[in-house]
Amino acid sequence: MQESLIIRDARYEDLSAIVRIYNETIPSRMVTADLEPITIESRESWFWEHFADTRPLWVVEKEGQICAWLSFQSFYGRSAYQHTAEISIYISEQYRGQGMGKQLLQAAIDECPRLNIKTLLGFIFAHNEPSLRLFSHFGFTTWGHFPKVAELDGVERDLIIVGKRIV
C-alpha cells in the first residue's frame, strides 16, 4: 500500500526545499528551460504571487520531508483569463516514479472548482515523455505545439501546451 502524502499550502520557510527540488531538475534538460541553478532570492516574488484561495503553491511531505511541489499560476496576466491556470509539478529525484505525480495532478483537478478554475494548462517539453503521459492519463490533450522554441545545450527543443477543461 502506498504511503499517504501530506499535501499542504507552502510556507515561506519551505522555499529553500522548493528551490532545491527545482534545481534538481535542471541538469536533466527535460523539465525546465533554466540552464543554471536558481536562488531562493530569485524566487521570492514568485512565491508571494501564490494565494491559497486562488493560485496556491503546495508542497508534498512524505516521511517528514518535502519531496515535491505543485504551483497554480495565472495564465497571461489578464482578467479575462482569470478562470485559467497553468500548473507545474516538480518531484524530487528520489521520489519520482512512485505515483506521486498522479496523486498531485488528481488533487489539483479536484481543487479547481474551489479555486474557480475552469481550464488547466501544462507547458511541457516534447521530449519529456513521462510528463506528457502523466497529463494524458488525466485527459489533457495537446492544445499547442511550439517547434524549436528552446535551446538546451545546443539542441533545439519543442514545447507542447496541454490543456483540459474542468467544467
VOPAGU-2260 file (C-alpha; in pm, 1 decimal, decimal comma):
REM VOPAGU-2260
SITE   aa  ch    i         X         Y         Z
SITE  MET   A    0       0,0       0,0       0,0
SITE  GLN   A    1     126,5     342,9     -95,2
SITE  GLU   A    2     218,1     563,6     199,0
SITE  SER   A    3      -7,9     865,7     222,0
SITE  LEU   A    4     124,3    1203,8     127,7
SITE  ILE   A    5      65,6    1527,7     308,5
SITE  ILE   A    6     -21,9    1797,7      56,9
SITE  ARG   A    7     -37,4    2142,6     211,8
SITE  ASP   A    8      -1,9    2509,4     127,4
SITE  ALA   A    9     360,1    2615,6     113,6
SITE  ARG   A   10     501,2    2842,6     380,1
SITE  TYR   A   11     789,3    3082,8     325,3
SITE  GLU   A   12    1023,1    2854,0     518,5
SITE  ASP   A   13     952,4    2585,3     253,4
SITE  LEU   A   14    1103,1    2798,3     -22,2
SITE  SER   A   15    1452,0    2651,9      19,6
SITE  ALA   A   16    1313,3    2299,0     -35,0
SITE  ILE   A   17    1109,9    2419,3    -334,8
SITE  VAL   A   18    1422,8    2571,5    -489,8
SITE  ARG   A   19    1628,7    2259,0    -411,9
SITE  ILE   A   20    1376,7    2034,5    -588,6
SITE  TYR   A   21    1354,9    2273,4    -884,3
SITE  ASN   A   22    1733,5    2286,7    -915,6
SITE  GLU   A   23    1748,9    1904,9    -917,6
SITE  THR   A   24    1559,2    1907,0   -1247,2
SITE  ILE   A   25    1784,3    2149,1   -1434,1
SITE  PRO   A   26    2065,9    1905,7   -1531,6
SITE  SER   A   27    1818,7    1665,5   -1698,0
SITE  ARG   A   28    1724,4    1930,3   -1955,8
SITE  MET   A   29    1375,4    1777,1   -1962,7
SITE  VAL   A   30    1168,2    1982,7   -1721,5
SITE  THR   A   31    1269,7    2347,7   -1718,6
SITE  ALA   A   32    1422,1    2597,3   -1957,7
SITE  ASP   A   33    1652,1    2728,0   -1685,5
SITE  LEU   A   34    2008,6    2626,1   -1762,1
SITE  GLU   A   35    2170,4    2727,5   -1432,7
SITE  PRO   A   36    2054,9    2675,7   -1073,4
SITE  ILE   A   37    1825,7    2942,1    -932,2
SITE  THR   A   38    1845,5    3104,7    -590,9
SITE  ILE   A   39    1595,4    3143,6    -311,7
SITE  GLU   A   40    1614,7    3519,9    -356,9
SITE  SER   A   41    1526,9    3492,2    -726,0
SITE  ARG   A   42    1207,9    3300,8    -636,4
SITE  GLU   A   43    1078,5    3521,8    -357,2
SITE  SER   A   44     848,3    3739,4    -568,4
SITE  TRP   A   45     719,3    3427,1    -748,7
SITE  PHE   A   46     646,3    3270,9    -409,0
SITE  TRP   A   47     439,2    3570,7    -296,5
SITE  GLU   A   48     231,4    3558,7    -618,7
SITE  HIS   A   49      60,4    3244,7    -486,1
SITE  PHE   A   50    -257,2    3263,2    -276,6
SITE  ALA   A   51    -421,3    2963,0    -108,9
SITE  ASP   A   52    -771,9    3062,9    -218,4
SITE  THR   A   53    -699,7    3132,6    -587,6
SITE  ARG   A   54    -348,0    3030,2    -702,7
SITE  PRO   A   55    -197,6    2801,1    -440,8
SITE  LEU   A   56     153,2    2669,9    -411,4
SITE  TRP   A   57     154,2    2328,7    -249,1
SITE  VAL   A   58     432,4    2122,5    -103,0
SITE  VAL   A   59     422,2    1748,8     -51,8
SITE  GLU   A   60     560,6    1585,6     259,0
SITE  LYS   A   61     648,9    1219,8     278,0
SITE  GLU   A   62     847,8    1062,8     558,0
SITE  GLY   A   63     870,7    1407,5     719,0
SITE  GLN   A   64    1048,6    1559,6     420,6
SITE  ILE   A   65     932,7    1794,6     145,1
SITE  CYS   A   66     967,6    1584,4    -166,6
SITE  ALA   A   67     756,8    1764,1    -429,2
SITE  TRP   A   68     561,6    2076,3    -504,5
SITE  LEU   A   69     285,0    2197,4    -732,0
SITE  SER   A   70     200,0    2551,5    -831,8
SITE  PHE   A   71    -102,4    2712,5    -991,6
SITE  GLN   A   72     -15,5    3026,6   -1184,9
SITE  SER   A   73    -236,0    3273,0   -1364,6
SITE  PHE   A   74    -231,8    3245,8   -1740,1
SITE  TYR   A   75    -125,8    3553,0   -1934,9
SITE  GLY   A   76    -197,1    3800,3   -1654,8
SITE  ARG   A   77    -518,8    3946,9   -1798,0
SITE  SER   A   78    -850,4    3938,4   -1613,4
SITE  ALA   A   79   -1038,1    3767,2   -1897,6
SITE  TYR   A   80    -819,5    3461,0   -1828,0
SITE  GLN   A   81    -899,4    3450,1   -1455,4
SITE  HIS   A   82   -1055,7    3103,5   -1481,6
SITE  THR   A   83    -747,9    2954,7   -1650,0
SITE  ALA   A   84    -435,9    2843,6   -1465,5
SITE  GLU   A   85    -107,3    2685,3   -1557,4
SITE  ILE   A   86       8,5    2408,9   -1327,2
SITE  SER   A   87     361,9    2292,1   -1267,7
SITE  ILE   A   88     467,5    1979,8   -1082,0
SITE  TYR   A   89     820,1    1916,0    -957,4
SITE  ILE   A   90     916,9    1596,3    -777,7
SITE  SER   A   91    1247,7    1530,1    -605,0
SITE  GLU   A   92    1454,4    1277,4    -796,3
SITE  GLN   A   93    1442,8    1007,4    -528,3
SITE  TYR   A   94    1060,4    1013,6    -522,8
SITE  ARG   A   95     990,3    1001,5    -897,2
SITE  GLY   A   96     814,2     702,4   -1047,2
SITE  GLN   A   97     616,1     626,9    -730,4
SITE  GLY   A   98     277,3     764,6    -837,9
SITE  MET   A   99     322,3    1098,7    -664,6
SITE  GLY   A  100     262,6    1292,4    -987,1
SITE  LYS   A  101     -72,9    1119,7   -1031,9
SITE  GLN   A  102    -177,9    1199,1    -676,3
SITE  LEU   A  103     -77,5    1563,5    -715,2
SITE  LEU   A  104    -245,2    1611,2   -1051,2
SITE  GLN   A  105    -566,2    1449,3    -925,9
SITE  ALA   A  106    -562,3    1675,2    -619,4
SITE  ALA   A  107    -514,3    1979,8    -843,9
SITE  ILE   A  108    -805,7    1881,4   -1067,1
SITE  ASP   A  109   -1024,1    1814,9    -762,7
SITE  GLU   A  110    -948,7    2162,1    -620,6
SITE  CYS   A  111   -1032,1    2352,7    -939,6
SITE  PRO   A  112   -1398,7    2418,7    -852,3
SITE  ARG   A  113   -1297,8    2567,5    -515,2
SITE  LEU   A  114   -1030,5    2777,0    -685,2
SITE  ASN   A  115   -1276,2    2892,3    -953,5
SITE  ILE   A  116   -1058,8    2741,5   -1227,2
SITE  LYS   A  117   -1231,0    2609,4   -1538,8
SITE  THR   A  118    -926,2    2536,2   -1753,3
SITE  LEU   A  119    -588,4    2389,0   -1663,2
SITE  LEU   A  120    -280,1    2417,8   -1880,9
SITE  GLY   A  121      58,8    2249,8   -1869,6
SITE  PHE   A  122     369,6    2364,6   -2057,5
SITE  ILE   A  123     585,3    2057,7   -2125,2
SITE  PHE   A  124     889,3    1993,8   -2343,1
SITE  ALA   A  125     802,7    1748,7   -2621,8
SITE  HIS   A  126    1088,7    1518,8   -2517,0
SITE  ASN   A  127     955,0    1497,4   -2158,7
SITE  GLU   A  128     755,3    1183,4   -2227,5
SITE  PRO   A  129     687,5    1095,2   -1859,9
SITE  SER   A  130     514,1    1430,0   -1801,8
SITE  LEU   A  131     322,0    1409,9   -2127,8
SITE  ARG   A  132     199,5    1061,4   -2031,2
SITE  LEU   A  133     101,2    1183,7   -1684,4
SITE  PHE   A  134    -112,9    1466,4   -1817,0
SITE  SER   A  135    -257,9    1248,8   -2093,5
SITE  HIS   A  136    -365,5     995,3   -1829,5
SITE  PHE   A  137    -593,7    1265,3   -1686,1
SITE  GLY   A  138    -744,6    1364,1   -2019,4
SITE  PHE   A  139    -522,8    1657,9   -2108,4
SITE  THR   A  140    -477,7    1696,3   -2483,1
SITE  THR   A  141    -233,9    1893,3   -2695,2
SITE  TRP   A  142    -357,6    2247,9   -2744,1
SITE  GLY   A  143     -36,5    2394,1   -2881,0
SITE  HIS   A  144     292,6    2286,1   -3033,1
SITE  PHE   A  145     578,2    2532,9   -3050,0
SITE  PRO   A  146     860,7    2381,0   -3254,7
SITE  LYS   A  147    1222,5    2450,9   -3161,1
SITE  VAL   A  148    1147,7    2738,6   -2921,9
SITE  ALA   A  149    1407,4    2638,6   -2662,2
SITE  GLU   A  150    1773,3    2554,9   -2699,4
SITE  LEU   A  151    1921,0    2326,1   -2436,5
SITE  ASP   A  152    2292,8    2257,2   -2469,0
SITE  GLY   A  153    2283,3    2323,3   -2842,7
SITE  VAL   A  154    1974,2    2107,2   -2903,1
SITE  GLU   A  155    1657,7    2283,6   -3015,1
SITE  ARG   A  156    1350,3    2157,2   -2831,3
SITE  ASP   A  157     976,5    2179,4   -2889,0
SITE  LEU   A  158     727,2    2297,5   -2629,6
SITE  ILE   A  159     387,1    2133,3   -2600,1
SITE  ILE   A  160      96,0    2305,5   -2429,2
SITE  VAL   A  161    -157,5    2061,0   -2293,0
SITE  GLY   A  162    -498,2    2163,7   -2170,4
SITE  LYS   A  163    -807,7    2032,2   -2003,1
SITE  ARG   A  164   -1148,2    2186,1   -1940,9
SITE  ILE   A  165   -1252,3    2111,7   -1584,7
SITE  VAL   A  166   -1616,4    2226,7   -1604,7
